[in-house]
Amino acid sequence: MDNNELTDRWNKIAQKFLVGKKIVHARYQTQEEAQDFGWWTRGLVVWFEDGSNFIVQQDDEGNGAGALNISDESVGILPVLR
């Protein structure tokens, strides 16, 4: 699979999961939740009305929580918490 095919595959997966969902809750992980992941930092968790969620993390290996770059300048970055 070449890079274009790989990008297309993951774009389709992301769109199928995210597009049209309604966010019903968002908060940072508790310290206990982060520790369950083996992390020293806490990331943002976002829940959708269908019960699914996502957690912002550093990389695809789950090496820690990650920051979220927001396009609204009044917010800017939602940081990693310790």
Buried (B, 14 or more C-beta within 10 A) or exposed (E): EEEEEEEEEEEEEEEEEEEEEEEEEEEBBEBEBBEEBEBEBBBBBBBBEEEEEEBBBBEEEEEBBBBBEEEEEEEEEBBBBE
